[in-house]
C-alpha cells in the first residue's frame, strides 16, 4: 500500500512579511509598538484550501 504524501512535507521555509514597505523574516528587532501592530493584524489561514 502506497503512503499518501502531504504537499510540502519536510520542506523548510521561512516566512517573509511585508511590513511598512520592508520585507522582514523575523520580528526580533521590532519595538513594542511595531510588535503590537503586527499582533493586531488580521491573520489569514489556509483552512479552506484543498490539496489537489
PDBQT receptor file of N, H, CA, C and O in Angstrom, charges set to zero:
ATOM      1  N   UNK A   1       0.845  -1.182   0.000  1.00  0.00    +0.000 N 
ATOM      2  CA  UNK A   1       0.000   0.000   0.000  1.00  0.00    +0.000 C 
ATOM      3  C   UNK A   1       0.889   1.244   0.000  1.00  0.00    +0.000 C 
ATOM      4  O   UNK A   1       1.815   1.346   0.805  1.00  0.00    +0.000 OA
ATOM      5  N   UNK A   2       0.613   2.180  -0.893  1.00  0.00    +0.000 N 
ATOM      6  H   UNK A   2      -0.139   2.097  -1.547  1.00  0.00    +0.000 HD
ATOM      7  CA  UNK A   2       1.405   3.400  -1.010  1.00  0.00    +0.000 C 
ATOM      8  C   UNK A   2       0.936   4.445   0.000  1.00  0.00    +0.000 C 
ATOM      9  O   UNK A   2      -0.264   4.666   0.166  1.00  0.00    +0.000 OA
ATOM     10  N   UNK A   3       1.883   5.079   0.664  1.00  0.00    +0.000 N 
ATOM     11  H   UNK A   3       2.857   4.900   0.529  1.00  0.00    +0.000 HD
ATOM     12  CA  UNK A   3       1.543   6.124   1.633  1.00  0.00    +0.000 C 
ATOM     13  C   UNK A   3       1.178   7.418   0.921  1.00  0.00    +0.000 C 
ATOM     14  O   UNK A   3       1.770   7.774  -0.098  1.00  0.00    +0.000 OA
ATOM     15  N   UNK A   4       0.212   8.101   1.465  1.00  0.00    +0.000 N 
ATOM     16  H   UNK A   4      -0.270   7.812   2.292  1.00  0.00    +0.000 HD
ATOM     17  CA  UNK A   4      -0.175   9.402   0.923  1.00  0.00    +0.000 C 
ATOM     18  C   UNK A   4       0.788  10.461   1.456  1.00  0.00    +0.000 C 
ATOM     19  O   UNK A   4       1.054  10.506   2.657  1.00  0.00    +0.000 OA
ATOM     20  N   UNK A   5       1.313  11.313   0.574  1.00  0.00    +0.000 N 
ATOM     21  H   UNK A   5       1.097  11.277  -0.401  1.00  0.00    +0.000 HD
ATOM     22  CA  UNK A   5       2.242  12.364   0.973  1.00  0.00    +0.000 C 
ATOM     23  C   UNK A   5       1.512  13.688   1.074  1.00  0.00    +0.000 C 
ATOM     24  O   UNK A   5       0.634  13.988   0.264  1.00  0.00    +0.000 OA
ATOM     25  N   UNK A   6       1.872  14.465   2.055  1.00  0.00    +0.000 N 
ATOM     26  H   UNK A   6       2.584  14.222   2.712  1.00  0.00    +0.000 HD
ATOM     27  CA  UNK A   6       1.352  15.807   2.192  1.00  0.00    +0.000 C 
ATOM     28  C   UNK A   6       2.235  16.743   1.382  1.00  0.00    +0.000 C 
ATOM     29  O   UNK A   6       3.461  16.665   1.462  1.00  0.00    +0.000 OA
ATOM     30  N   UNK A   7       1.627  17.615   0.613  1.00  0.00    +0.000 N 
ATOM     31  H   UNK A   7       0.631  17.678   0.548  1.00  0.00    +0.000 HD
ATOM     32  CA  UNK A   7       2.385  18.552  -0.207  1.00  0.00    +0.000 C 
ATOM     33  C   UNK A   7       3.231  19.442   0.696  1.00  0.00    +0.000 C 
ATOM     34  O   UNK A   7       2.715  20.027   1.649  1.00  0.00    +0.000 OA
ATOM     35  N   UNK A   8       4.513  19.549   0.407  1.00  0.00    +0.000 N 
ATOM     36  H   UNK A   8       4.932  19.075  -0.367  1.00  0.00    +0.000 HD
ATOM     37  CA  UNK A   8       5.415  20.391   1.176  1.00  0.00    +0.000 C 
ATOM     38  C   UNK A   8       5.966  19.763   2.434  1.00  0.00    +0.000 C 
ATOM     39  O   UNK A   8       6.752  20.387   3.146  1.00  0.00    +0.000 OA
ATOM     40  N   UNK A   9       5.568  18.542   2.718  1.00  0.00    +0.000 N 
ATOM     41  H   UNK A   9       4.929  18.035   2.140  1.00  0.00    +0.000 HD
ATOM     42  CA  UNK A   9       6.030  17.879   3.936  1.00  0.00    +0.000 C 
ATOM     43  C   UNK A   9       7.549  17.737   3.908  1.00  0.00    +0.000 C 
ATOM     44  O   UNK A   9       8.114  17.263   2.923  1.00  0.00    +0.000 OA
ATOM     45  N   UNK A  10       8.206  18.146   4.986  1.00  0.00    +0.000 N 
ATOM     46  H   UNK A  10       7.747  18.531   5.787  1.00  0.00    +0.000 HD
ATOM     47  CA  UNK A  10       9.652  18.037   5.081  1.00  0.00    +0.000 C 
ATOM     48  C   UNK A  10      10.406  19.200   4.451  1.00  0.00    +0.000 C 
ATOM     49  O   UNK A  10      11.635  19.241   4.518  1.00  0.00    +0.000 OA
ATOM     50  N   UNK A  11       9.698  20.144   3.843  1.00  0.00    +0.000 N 
ATOM     51  H   UNK A  11       8.700  20.110   3.789  1.00  0.00    +0.000 HD
ATOM     52  CA  UNK A  11      10.349  21.286   3.224  1.00  0.00    +0.000 C 
ATOM     53  C   UNK A  11      10.411  22.421   4.242  1.00  0.00    +0.000 C 
ATOM     54  O   UNK A  11       9.381  22.848   4.764  1.00  0.00    +0.000 OA
ATOM     55  N   UNK A  12      11.614  22.908   4.522  1.00  0.00    +0.000 N 
ATOM     56  H   UNK A  12      12.451  22.561   4.098  1.00  0.00    +0.000 HD
ATOM     57  CA  UNK A  12      11.768  24.011   5.462  1.00  0.00    +0.000 C 
ATOM     58  C   UNK A  12      11.606  25.325   4.717  1.00  0.00    +0.000 C 
ATOM     59  O   UNK A  12      12.093  25.479   3.596  1.00  0.00    +0.000 OA
ATOM     60  N   UNK A  13      10.926  26.264   5.340  1.00  0.00    +0.000 N 
ATOM     61  H   UNK A  13      10.531  26.140   6.250  1.00  0.00    +0.000 HD
ATOM     62  CA  UNK A  13      10.772  27.580   4.735  1.00  0.00    +0.000 C 
ATOM     63  C   UNK A  13      10.740  28.640   5.814  1.00  0.00    +0.000 C 
ATOM     64  O   UNK A  13      10.466  28.351   6.979  1.00  0.00    +0.000 OA
ATOM     65  N   UNK A  14      11.020  29.858   5.420  1.00  0.00    +0.000 N 
ATOM     66  H   UNK A  14      11.242  30.092   4.473  1.00  0.00    +0.000 HD
ATOM     67  CA  UNK A  14      10.996  30.986   6.337  1.00  0.00    +0.000 C 
ATOM     68  C   UNK A  14       9.912  31.946   5.883  1.00  0.00    +0.000 C 
ATOM     69  O   UNK A  14       9.831  32.283   4.702  1.00  0.00    +0.000 OA
ATOM     70  N   UNK A  15       9.095  32.379   6.801  1.00  0.00    +0.000 N 
ATOM     71  H   UNK A  15       9.161  32.104   7.760  1.00  0.00    +0.000 HD
ATOM     72  CA  UNK A  15       8.028  33.322   6.480  1.00  0.00    +0.000 C 
ATOM     73  C   UNK A  15       8.641  34.689   6.226  1.00  0.00    +0.000 C 
ATOM     74  O   UNK A  15       9.443  35.184   7.018  1.00  0.00    +0.000 OA
ATOM     75  N   UNK A  16       8.253  35.285   5.117  1.00  0.00    +0.000 N 
ATOM     76  H   UNK A  16       7.601  34.883   4.474  1.00  0.00    +0.000 HD
ATOM     77  CA  UNK A  16       8.672  36.643   4.787  1.00  0.00    +0.000 C 
ATOM     78  C   UNK A  16       7.436  37.518   4.845  1.00  0.00    +0.000 C 
ATOM     79  O   UNK A  16       6.403  37.180   4.266  1.00  0.00    +0.000 OA
ATOM     80  N   UNK A  17       7.534  38.633   5.535  1.00  0.00    +0.000 N 
ATOM     81  H   UNK A  17       8.373  38.908   6.006  1.00  0.00    +0.000 HD
ATOM     82  CA  UNK A  17       6.401  39.549   5.681  1.00  0.00    +0.000 C 
ATOM     83  C   UNK A  17       6.769  40.893   5.079  1.00  0.00    +0.000 C 
ATOM     84  O   UNK A  17       7.928  41.309   5.102  1.00  0.00    +0.000 OA
ATOM     85  N   UNK A  18       5.765  41.559   4.542  1.00  0.00    +0.000 N 
ATOM     86  H   UNK A  18       4.824  41.221   4.523  1.00  0.00    +0.000 HD
ATOM     87  CA  UNK A  18       5.972  42.917   4.051  1.00  0.00    +0.000 C 
ATOM     88  C   UNK A  18       5.319  43.852   5.064  1.00  0.00    +0.000 C 
ATOM     89  O   UNK A  18       4.094  43.914   5.167  1.00  0.00    +0.000 OA
ATOM     90  N   UNK A  19       6.129  44.563   5.794  1.00  0.00    +0.000 N 
ATOM     91  H   UNK A  19       7.124  44.513   5.711  1.00  0.00    +0.000 HD
ATOM     92  CA  UNK A  19       5.628  45.453   6.834  1.00  0.00    +0.000 C 
ATOM     93  C   UNK A  19       6.177  46.843   6.562  1.00  0.00    +0.000 C 
ATOM     94  O   UNK A  19       7.389  47.041   6.482  1.00  0.00    +0.000 OA
ATOM     95  N   UNK A  20       5.286  47.787   6.424  1.00  0.00    +0.000 N 
ATOM     96  H   UNK A  20       4.302  47.626   6.490  1.00  0.00    +0.000 HD
ATOM     97  CA  UNK A  20       5.609  49.192   6.127  1.00  0.00    +0.000 C 
ATOM     98  C   UNK A  20       6.619  49.320   4.991  1.00  0.00    +0.000 C 
ATOM     99  O   UNK A  20       7.542  50.131   5.054  1.00  0.00    +0.000 OA
ATOM    100  N   UNK A  21       6.429  48.507   3.954  1.00  0.00    +0.000 N 
ATOM    101  H   UNK A  21       5.679  47.848   3.903  1.00  0.00    +0.000 HD
ATOM    102  CA  UNK A  21       7.270  48.613   2.769  1.00  0.00    +0.000 C 
ATOM    103  C   UNK A  21       8.562  47.830   2.816  1.00  0.00    +0.000 C 
ATOM    104  O   UNK A  21       9.310  47.833   1.839  1.00  0.00    +0.000 OA
ATOM    105  N   UNK A  22       8.848  47.164   3.909  1.00  0.00    +0.000 N 
ATOM    106  H   UNK A  22       8.240  47.161   4.703  1.00  0.00    +0.000 HD
ATOM    107  CA  UNK A  22      10.084  46.387   4.027  1.00  0.00    +0.000 C 
ATOM    108  C   UNK A  22       9.767  44.910   4.134  1.00  0.00    +0.000 C 
ATOM    109  O   UNK A  22       8.780  44.523   4.759  1.00  0.00    +0.000 OA
ATOM    110  N   UNK A  23      10.605  44.083   3.524  1.00  0.00    +0.000 N 
ATOM    111  H   UNK A  23      11.408  44.397   3.016  1.00  0.00    +0.000 HD
ATOM    112  CA  UNK A  23      10.472  42.638   3.651  1.00  0.00    +0.000 C 
ATOM    113  C   UNK A  23      11.290  42.197   4.853  1.00  0.00    +0.000 C 
ATOM    114  O   UNK A  23      12.490  42.463   4.924  1.00  0.00    +0.000 OA
ATOM    115  N   UNK A  24      10.643  41.525   5.796  1.00  0.00    +0.000 N 
ATOM    116  H   UNK A  24       9.668  41.309   5.737  1.00  0.00    +0.000 HD
ATOM    117  CA  UNK A  24      11.334  41.068   7.008  1.00  0.00    +0.000 C 
ATOM    118  C   UNK A  24      11.066  39.587   7.225  1.00  0.00    +0.000 C 
ATOM    119  O   UNK A  24       9.987  39.084   6.912  1.00  0.00    +0.000 OA
ATOM    120  N   UNK A  25      12.062  38.898   7.765  1.00  0.00    +0.000 N 
ATOM    121  H   UNK A  25      12.939  39.306   8.020  1.00  0.00    +0.000 HD
ATOM    122  CA  UNK A  25      11.911  37.482   8.068  1.00  0.00    +0.000 C 
ATOM    123  C   UNK A  25      11.436  37.247   9.486  1.00  0.00    +0.000 C 
ATOM    124  O   UNK A  25      10.575  36.399   9.720  1.00  0.00    +0.000 OA
ATOM    125  N   UNK A  26      11.985  37.983  10.429  1.00  0.00    +0.000 N 
ATOM    126  H   UNK A  26      12.684  38.671  10.239  1.00  0.00    +0.000 HD
ATOM    127  CA  UNK A  26      11.593  37.828  11.833  1.00  0.00    +0.000 C 
ATOM    128  C   UNK A  26      11.248  39.194  12.415  1.00  0.00    +0.000 C 
ATOM    129  O   UNK A  26      11.601  40.232  11.856  1.00  0.00    +0.000 OA
ATOM    130  N   UNK A  27      10.566  39.173  13.526  1.00  0.00    +0.000 N 
ATOM    131  H   UNK A  27      10.279  38.330  13.980  1.00  0.00    +0.000 HD
ATOM    132  CA  UNK A  27      10.178  40.418  14.188  1.00  0.00    +0.000 C 
ATOM    133  C   UNK A  27      11.016  40.651  15.444  1.00  0.00    +0.000 C 
ATOM    134  O   UNK A  27      10.618  41.412  16.326  1.00  0.00    +0.000 OA
ATOM    135  N   UNK A  28      12.163  40.003  15.525  1.00  0.00    +0.000 N 
ATOM    136  H   UNK A  28      12.486  39.385  14.808  1.00  0.00    +0.000 HD
ATOM    137  CA  UNK A  28      13.026  40.100  16.706  1.00  0.00    +0.000 C 
ATOM    138  C   UNK A  28      13.425  41.532  17.041  1.00  0.00    +0.000 C 
ATOM    139  O   UNK A  28      13.513  41.888  18.216  1.00  0.00    +0.000 OA
ATOM    140  N   UNK A  29      13.663  42.345  16.040  1.00  0.00    +0.000 N 
ATOM    141  H   UNK A  29      13.592  42.056  15.085  1.00  0.00    +0.000 HD
ATOM    142  CA  UNK A  29      14.188  43.687  16.270  1.00  0.00    +0.000 C 
ATOM    143  C   UNK A  29      13.100  44.758  16.317  1.00  0.00    +0.000 C 
ATOM    144  O   UNK A  29      13.414  45.948  16.367  1.00  0.00    +0.000 OA
ATOM    145  N   UNK A  30      11.837  44.362  16.302  1.00  0.00    +0.000 N 
ATOM    146  H   UNK A  30      11.582  43.396  16.262  1.00  0.00    +0.000 HD
ATOM    147  CA  UNK A  30      10.738  45.325  16.360  1.00  0.00    +0.000 C 
ATOM    148  C   UNK A  30      10.622  45.919  17.756  1.00  0.00    +0.000 C 
ATOM    149  O   UNK A  30      10.861  45.241  18.755  1.00  0.00    +0.000 OA
ATOM    150  N   UNK A  31      10.251  47.202  17.812  1.00  0.00    +0.000 N 
ATOM    151  H   UNK A  31      10.057  47.753  17.000  1.00  0.00    +0.000 HD
ATOM    152  CA  UNK A  31       9.971  47.802  19.115  1.00  0.00    +0.000 C 
ATOM    153  C   UNK A  31       8.562  47.377  19.548  1.00  0.00    +0.000 C 
ATOM    154  O   UNK A  31       7.849  46.732  18.779  1.00  0.00    +0.000 OA
ATOM    155  N   UNK A  32       8.161  47.732  20.764  1.00  0.00    +0.000 N 
ATOM    156  H   UNK A  32       8.741  48.256  21.389  1.00  0.00    +0.000 HD
ATOM    157  CA  UNK A  32       6.866  47.287  21.297  1.00  0.00    +0.000 C 
ATOM    158  C   UNK A  32       5.689  47.760  20.456  1.00  0.00    +0.000 C 
ATOM    159  O   UNK A  32       4.718  47.022  20.287  1.00  0.00    +0.000 OA
ATOM    160  N   UNK A  33       5.758  48.968  19.929  1.00  0.00    +0.000 N 
ATOM    161  H   UNK A  33       6.547  49.568  20.066  1.00  0.00    +0.000 HD
ATOM    162  CA  UNK A  33       4.667  49.491  19.103  1.00  0.00    +0.000 C 
ATOM    163  C   UNK A  33       4.484  48.706  17.814  1.00  0.00    +0.000 C 
ATOM    164  O   UNK A  33       3.357  48.393  17.431  1.00  0.00    +0.000 OA
ATOM    165  N   UNK A  34       5.583  48.387  17.143  1.00  0.00    +0.000 N 
ATOM    166  H   UNK A  34       6.499  48.641  17.454  1.00  0.00    +0.000 HD
ATOM    167  CA  UNK A  34       5.522  47.623  15.897  1.00  0.00    +0.000 C 
ATOM    168  C   UNK A  34       5.074  46.184  16.169  1.00  0.00    +0.000 C 
ATOM    169  O   UNK A  34       4.331  45.609  15.374  1.00  0.00    +0.000 OA
ATOM    170  N   UNK A  35       5.519  45.599  17.284  1.00  0.00    +0.000 N 
ATOM    171  H   UNK A  35       6.123  46.066  17.930  1.00  0.00    +0.000 HD
ATOM    172  CA  UNK A  35       5.071  44.247  17.647  1.00  0.00    +0.000 C 
ATOM    173  C   UNK A  35       3.568  44.234  17.910  1.00  0.00    +0.000 C 
ATOM    174  O   UNK A  35       2.880  43.292  17.517  1.00  0.00    +0.000 OA
ATOM    175  N   UNK A  36       3.051  45.272  18.573  1.00  0.00    +0.000 N 
ATOM    176  H   UNK A  36       3.610  46.037  18.893  1.00  0.00    +0.000 HD
ATOM    177  CA  UNK A  36       1.612  45.356  18.845  1.00  0.00    +0.000 C 
ATOM    178  C   UNK A  36       0.830  45.512  17.549  1.00  0.00    +0.000 C 
ATOM    179  O   UNK A  36      -0.234  44.914  17.389  1.00  0.00    +0.000 OA
ATOM    180  N   UNK A  37       1.351  46.313  16.620  1.00  0.00    +0.000 N 
ATOM    181  H   UNK A  37       2.216  46.799  16.750  1.00  0.00    +0.000 HD
ATOM    182  CA  UNK A  37       0.691  46.496  15.322  1.00  0.00    +0.000 C 
ATOM    183  C   UNK A  37       0.609  45.170  14.571  1.00  0.00    +0.000 C 
ATOM    184  O   UNK A  37      -0.438  44.838  14.015  1.00  0.00    +0.000 OA
ATOM    185  N   UNK A  38       1.688  44.423  14.550  1.00  0.00    +0.000 N 
ATOM    186  H   UNK A  38       2.538  44.693  15.001  1.00  0.00    +0.000 HD
ATOM    187  CA  UNK A  38       1.707  43.129  13.850  1.00  0.00    +0.000 C 
ATOM    188  C   UNK A  38       0.753  42.143  14.519  1.00  0.00    +0.000 C 
ATOM    189  O   UNK A  38       0.088  41.369  13.831  1.00  0.00    +0.000 OA
ATOM    190  N   UNK A  39       0.677  42.161  15.838  1.00  0.00    +0.000 N 
ATOM    191  H   UNK A  39       1.217  42.790  16.396  1.00  0.00    +0.000 HD
ATOM    192  CA  UNK A  39      -0.202  41.265  16.584  1.00  0.00    +0.000 C 
ATOM    193  C   UNK A  39      -1.678  41.546  16.294  1.00  0.00    +0.000 C 
ATOM    194  O   UNK A  39      -2.493  40.625  16.253  1.00  0.00    +0.000 OA
ATOM    195  N   UNK A  40      -2.014  42.814  16.095  1.00  0.00    +0.000 N 
ATOM    196  H   UNK A  40      -1.352  43.563  16.128  1.00  0.00    +0.000 HD
ATOM    197  CA  UNK A  40      -3.407  43.215  15.875  1.00  0.00    +0.000 C 
ATOM    198  C   UNK A  40      -3.896  42.981  14.451  1.00  0.00    +0.000 C 
ATOM    199  O   UNK A  40      -5.093  43.102  14.189  1.00  0.00    +0.000 OA
ATOM    200  N   UNK A  41      -3.013  42.654  13.542  1.00  0.00    +0.000 N 
ATOM    201  H   UNK A  41      -2.041  42.556  13.755  1.00  0.00    +0.000 HD
ATOM    202  CA  UNK A  41      -3.409  42.457  12.133  1.00  0.00    +0.000 C 
ATOM    203  C   UNK A  41      -4.270  41.208  11.975  1.00  0.00    +0.000 C 
ATOM    204  O   UNK A  41      -4.174  40.265  12.761  1.00  0.00    +0.000 OA
ATOM    205  N   UNK A  42      -5.106  41.222  10.952  1.00  0.00    +0.000 N 
ATOM    206  H   UNK A  42      -5.184  41.988  10.314  1.00  0.00    +0.000 HD
ATOM    207  CA  UNK A  42      -5.947  40.063  10.635  1.00  0.00    +0.000 C 
ATOM    208  C   UNK A  42      -5.056  38.967  10.065  1.00  0.00    +0.000 C 
ATOM    209  O   UNK A  42      -4.267  39.208   9.152  1.00  0.00    +0.000 OA
ATOM    210  N   UNK A  43      -5.190  37.767  10.608  1.00  0.00    +0.000 N 
ATOM    211  H   UNK A  43      -5.831  37.571  11.350  1.00  0.00    +0.000 HD
ATOM    212  CA  UNK A  43      -4.415  36.623  10.124  1.00  0.00    +0.000 C 
ATOM    213  C   UNK A  43      -5.280  35.806   9.172  1.00  0.00    +0.000 C 
ATOM    214  O   UNK A  43      -6.434  35.508   9.479  1.00  0.00    +0.000 OA
ATOM    215  N   UNK A  44      -4.729  35.446   8.028  1.00  0.00    +0.000 N 
ATOM    216  H   UNK A  44      -3.791  35.688   7.778  1.00  0.00    +0.000 HD
ATOM    217  CA  UNK A  44      -5.435  34.638   7.040  1.00  0.00    +0.000 C 
ATOM    218  C   UNK A  44      -4.813  33.250   7.036  1.00  0.00    +0.000 C 
ATOM    219  O   UNK A  44      -3.594  33.108   6.946  1.00  0.00    +0.000 OA
ATOM    220  N   UNK A  45      -5.651  32.232   7.133  1.00  0.00    +0.000 N 
ATOM    221  H   UNK A  45      -6.642  32.347   7.206  1.00  0.00    +0.000 HD
ATOM    222  CA  UNK A  45      -5.166  30.865   7.175  1.00  0.00    +0.000 C 
ATOM    223  C   UNK A  45      -5.374  30.128   5.870  1.00  0.00    +0.000 C 
ATOM    224  O   UNK A  45      -5.788  30.714   4.870  1.00  0.00    +0.000 OA
ATOM    225  N   UNK A  46      -5.087  28.849   5.886  1.00  0.00    +0.000 N 
ATOM    226  H   UNK A  46      -4.750  28.373   6.698  1.00  0.00    +0.000 HD
ATOM    227  CA  UNK A  46      -5.248  28.006   4.701  1.00  0.00    +0.000 C 
ATOM    228  C   UNK A  46      -6.258  26.897   4.947  1.00  0.00    +0.000 C 
ATOM    229  O   UNK A  46      -6.237  25.885   4.245  1.00  0.00    +0.000 OA
ATOM    230  N   UNK A  47      -7.147  27.060   5.928  1.00  0.00    +0.000 N 
ATOM    231  H   UNK A  47      -7.164  27.882   6.498  1.00  0.00    +0.000 HD
ATOM    232  CA  UNK A  47      -8.073  26.003   6.308  1.00  0.00    +0.000 C 
ATOM    233  C   UNK A  47      -9.011  25.601   5.179  1.00  0.00    +0.000 C 
ATOM    234  O   UNK A  47      -9.392  24.433   5.097  1.00  0.00    +0.000 OA
ATOM    235  N   UNK A  48      -9.391  26.515   4.316  1.00  0.00    +0.000 N 
ATOM    236  H   UNK A  48      -9.082  27.464   4.382  1.00  0.00    +0.000 HD
ATOM    237  CA  UNK A  48     -10.345  26.204   3.249  1.00  0.00    +0.000 C 
ATOM    238  C   UNK A  48      -9.715  25.729   1.958  1.00  0.00    +0.000 C 
ATOM    239  O   UNK A  48     -10.425  25.459   0.989  1.00  0.00    +0.000 OA
ATOM    240  N   UNK A  49      -8.388  25.620   1.921  1.00  0.00    +0.000 N 
ATOM    241  H   UNK A  49      -7.811  25.839   2.707  1.00  0.00    +0.000 HD
ATOM    242  CA  UNK A  49      -7.686  25.213   0.691  1.00  0.00    +0.000 C 
ATOM    243  C   UNK A  49      -7.555  23.693   0.667  1.00  0.00    +0.000 C 
ATOM    244  O   UNK A  49      -7.125  23.082   1.646  1.00  0.00    +0.000 OA
ATOM    245  N   UNK A  50      -7.926  23.096  -0.451  1.00  0.00    +0.000 N 
ATOM    246  H   UNK A  50      -8.276  23.592  -1.246  1.00  0.00    +0.000 HD
ATOM    247  CA  UNK A  50      -7.829  21.642  -0.603  1.00  0.00    +0.000 C 
ATOM    248  C   UNK A  50      -6.584  21.279  -1.380  1.00  0.00    +0.000 C 
ATOM    249  O   UNK A  50      -6.203  21.986  -2.312  1.00  0.00    +0.000 OA
ATOM    250  N   UNK A  51      -5.939  20.171  -1.002  1.00  0.00    +0.000 N 
ATOM    251  H   UNK A  51      -6.249  19.597  -0.244  1.00  0.00    +0.000 HD
ATOM    252  CA  UNK A  51      -4.809  19.647  -1.782  1.00  0.00    +0.000 C 
ATOM    253  C   UNK A  51      -5.379  18.912  -2.974  1.00  0.00    +0.000 C 
ATOM    254  O   UNK A  51      -6.196  18.004  -2.824  1.00  0.00    +0.000 OA
ATOM    255  N   UNK A  52      -4.953  19.299  -4.140  1.00  0.00    +0.000 N 
ATOM    256  H   UNK A  52      -4.289  20.037  -4.262  1.00  0.00    +0.000 HD
ATOM    257  CA  UNK A  52      -5.419  18.630  -5.372  1.00  0.00    +0.000 C 
ATOM    258  C   UNK A  52      -4.269  18.054  -6.128  1.00  0.00    +0.000 C 
ATOM    259  O   UNK A  52      -4.462  17.455  -7.186  1.00  0.00    +0.000 OA
TER     260      UNK A  52
